[in-house]
Amino acid sequence: MRLPFALARRFVAAETLSGAFPALDAIHEKGLATTLDLLGEYIKDRSLAAEARDEYISLVETVGERYSGTERDGRNISIKLSMMGQKIDEDFCLDNLRALLAVAKQHDVFVRLDMEGTDITDSTLAMFEEVYPHYPDNVGVVLQAYLKRTAADIDRMCELKARVRLCKGAYREPASLAHQDMKTIRERYVVYMKQLLTDGRYPAIATHDDLLIGATRSFVDQHGIAPDRFEFQMLYGMRPATQEQIVRDGYRMRVYVPYGRQWYPYFTRRLRERKENVWFVLSTFFRR
Ligand SMILES: Cc1cc2nc3c(=O)[nH]c(=O)nc-3n(C[C@H](O)[C@H](O)[C@H](O)COP(=O)(O)OP(=O)(O)OC[C@H]3O[C@@H](n4cnc5c(N)ncnc54)[C@H](O)[C@@H]3O)c2cc1C
């Protein structure tokens, strides 16, 4: 059974790219930046993975052309390697990634490799390291503060001067691999945030958590780190007033804007994260 898209509208801009443009325009008009995410994950069929690569390429061309020569910071997309065949054949996926990045470089578009479950963390970081030397300004990665391995991964990314998005981590992982309690995850997040701001290159601090946003603001103020050396990131539909306030306070904010017909897994992750999201969705639904 297909659930009605109206349920997901709060967190997903539209089911098509053209349908997402009004949401993007509204965000840019307020001085915020965007990264576009074509929804989907874990494709198991080679021809569907090739289709996903072609859709990503066409997305890069579209945002490249739409925002070229404008003040709007929209030449940025977020992708999932599992959409381009990572679980089928890593060499095939790597070829797809290279094809995408060649077009991204041509159009001056930045491509962020979202981080998924721990079954593919190693493979994602390995592919990133393969392509990064060829596209240092067009590709970045994500590290998840809840993973126990992340301390070493942060060191490595700082050494490479790679652009990292830091987030807590959204997938269910076992206690052997991931911290489970919020206190420890926040503590790890703060340690990595400081390291990325000190030794990394243009990190993205991705969180809706006031505690972590406050810790970041204090750290950059204390250390005289200019607001153009990093950016905050939040998800579309989450704390929009706070997103705008952060920009009014003089910081950069990029909104992660998902679109596409495969919205269900993304949508359920958002619901799992916060009870308030469930209530919001239910109340929207019953108001219809
Ligand atoms: C831009 C972006 C990209 C991401 N990319 C990835 C990725 O590639 N891989 C991945 O695994 N995960 C990703 N995530 C998800 C991330 O890992 C977390 O699951 C998600 O952000 C929830 O953690 P949080 O720190 O934002 O806040 P939470 O842990 O959900 O909440 C902590 C506290 O923040 C405050 N808060 C949070 N939301 C709200 C709200 N709506 N209103 C009011 N207060 C609120 C509350 O005080 C709350 O107690 C991404 C997140 C963002 C923002």
The ligand as a Tripos MOL2 file, in Angstrom:
@<TRIPOS>MOLECULE
LIG
   53    58     1     0     0
SMALL
NO_CHARGES

@<TRIPOS>ATOM
      1 C1         21.7790   18.2980    7.3430 C.3       1 LIG1
      2 C2         21.7540   16.9420    7.9760 C.ar      1 LIG1
      3 C3         22.2910   15.8720    7.2940 C.ar      1 LIG1
      4 C4         22.3040   14.6020    7.8710 C.ar      1 LIG1
      5 N1         22.9350   13.5730    7.2160 N.ar      1 LIG1
      6 C5         23.0190   12.3700    7.8070 C.ar      1 LIG1
      7 C6         23.7640   11.3070    7.2330 C.ar      1 LIG1
      8 O1         24.3650   11.4300    6.1470 O.2       1 LIG1
      9 N2         23.8170   10.1190    7.8870 N.ar      1 LIG1
     10 C7         23.1760    9.9300    9.0880 C.ar      1 LIG1
     11 O2         23.2820    8.8310    9.6680 O.2       1 LIG1
     12 N3         22.4490   10.9240    9.6460 N.ar      1 LIG1
     13 C8         22.3510   12.1250    9.0510 C.ar      1 LIG1
     14 N4         21.6440   13.1320    9.6560 N.ar      1 LIG1
     15 C9         20.7480   12.8230   10.8060 C.3       1 LIG1
     16 C10        21.4900   12.8980   12.1140 C.3       1 LIG1
     17 O3         22.4050   11.8400   12.2120 O.3       1 LIG1
     18 C11        20.4910   12.8010   13.3030 C.3       1 LIG1
     19 O4         19.8180   11.5750   13.2490 O.3       1 LIG1
     20 C12        19.4520   13.9010   13.3460 C.3       1 LIG1
     21 O5         19.9850   15.1360   12.9330 O.3       1 LIG1
     22 C13        18.8840   14.0330   14.7760 C.3       1 LIG1
     23 O6         19.8750   14.4820   15.6650 O.3       1 LIG1
     24 P1         19.9480   16.0280   16.1490 P.3       1 LIG1
     25 O7         21.2910   16.2700   16.7130 O.co2     1 LIG1
     26 O8         19.5810   16.8860   15.0090 O.co2     1 LIG1
     27 O9         18.8380   16.2140   17.2530 O.3       1 LIG1
     28 P2         18.0540   15.1350   18.1580 P.3       1 LIG1
     29 O10        19.0220   14.1780   18.7600 O.co2     1 LIG1
     30 O11        16.8940   14.5890   17.3740 O.co2     1 LIG1
     31 O12        17.4810   16.0750   19.2700 O.3       1 LIG1
     32 C14        18.3000   16.5810   20.3240 C.3       1 LIG1
     33 C15        17.7150   17.8370   20.9180 C.3       1 LIG1
     34 O13        17.6880   18.8760   19.8950 O.3       1 LIG1
     35 C16        16.5180   19.6670   20.0340 C.3       1 LIG1
     36 N5         15.6540   19.4760   18.8500 N.ar      1 LIG1
     37 C17        15.8130   18.5610   17.8890 C.ar      1 LIG1
     38 N6         14.8610   18.6790   16.9370 N.ar      1 LIG1
     39 C18        14.0490   19.6850   17.3430 C.ar      1 LIG1
     40 C19        12.8820   20.2780   16.8070 C.ar      1 LIG1
     41 N7         12.3460   19.8710   15.6480 N.pl3     1 LIG1
     42 N8         12.3390   21.2960   17.4890 N.ar      1 LIG1
     43 C20        12.8440   21.7210   18.6570 C.ar      1 LIG1
     44 N9         13.9580   21.1980   19.2160 N.ar      1 LIG1
     45 C21        14.5510   20.1860   18.5770 C.ar      1 LIG1
     46 C22        15.8230   19.1700   21.2990 C.3       1 LIG1
     47 O14        16.3160   19.8950   22.3730 O.3       1 LIG1
     48 C23        16.2860   17.7190   21.3680 C.3       1 LIG1
     49 O15        16.2040   17.1800   22.6530 O.3       1 LIG1
     50 C24        21.6900   14.4150    9.1260 C.ar      1 LIG1
     51 C25        21.1620   15.5030    9.8270 C.ar      1 LIG1
     52 C26        21.2070   16.7530    9.2810 C.ar      1 LIG1
     53 C27        20.6710   17.9080   10.0670 C.3       1 LIG1
@<TRIPOS>BOND
     1     1     2 1
     2     2     3 ar
     3     2    52 ar
     4     3     4 ar
     5     4     5 ar
     6     4    50 ar
     7     5     6 ar
     8     6     7 ar
     9     6    13 1
    10     7     8 2
    11     7     9 ar
    12     9    10 ar
    13    10    11 2
    14    10    12 ar
    15    12    13 ar
    16    13    14 ar
    17    14    15 1
    18    14    50 ar
    19    15    16 1
    20    16    17 1
    21    16    18 1
    22    18    19 1
    23    18    20 1
    24    20    21 1
    25    20    22 1
    26    22    23 1
    27    23    24 1
    28    24    25 2
    29    24    26 1
    30    24    27 1
    31    27    28 1
    32    28    29 2
    33    28    30 1
    34    28    31 1
    35    31    32 1
    36    32    33 1
    37    33    34 1
    38    33    48 1
    39    34    35 1
    40    35    36 1
    41    35    46 1
    42    36    37 ar
    43    36    45 ar
    44    37    38 ar
    45    38    39 ar
    46    39    40 ar
    47    39    45 ar
    48    40    41 1
    49    40    42 ar
    50    42    43 ar
    51    43    44 ar
    52    44    45 ar
    53    46    47 1
    54    46    48 1
    55    48    49 1
    56    50    51 ar
    57    51    52 ar
    58    52    53 1
@<TRIPOS>SUBSTRUCTURE
     1 LIG1         1 GROUP 0 **** ****
